[in-house]
């Protein structure tokens, strides 16, 4: 997904959600996790921060601005990925294919 200078890569599996973002608004990976939701077929959103445990990293550019952040969230239970249509990260929505 790429829009307005923001690049987001996300991979959803029944066991985990991996995300990488080149975006200046998330200085730390936990900030990105807290605003990320899985969108169900009926439009309901489910906060991924409540679905498992996470770890990640971030990098800063020469001016000290956030540059890139990445994380992997390991689900506590096997997740039925067929029941989700998109990943919503803040103002951005990435359709699942």
WOFEN-V467716 format. One record per run of one state. SS is the DSSP state (alpha for helix, beta for strand, coil for the rest). FROM is the first residue (numbers start at 1). TO is the last residue. Records with the same first field share a line. If there is no record, write none. Layout:
SS=FROM-TO, FROM-TO
This chain:
coil=1-1, 4-5, 13-15, 23-28, 35-35, 41-44, 51-51, 61-65, 76-80, 90-91, 96-97
beta=2-3, 6-12, 16-22, 36-40, 45-47, 52-60, 66-75, 84-89, 92-95
alpha=29-34, 48-50, 81-83
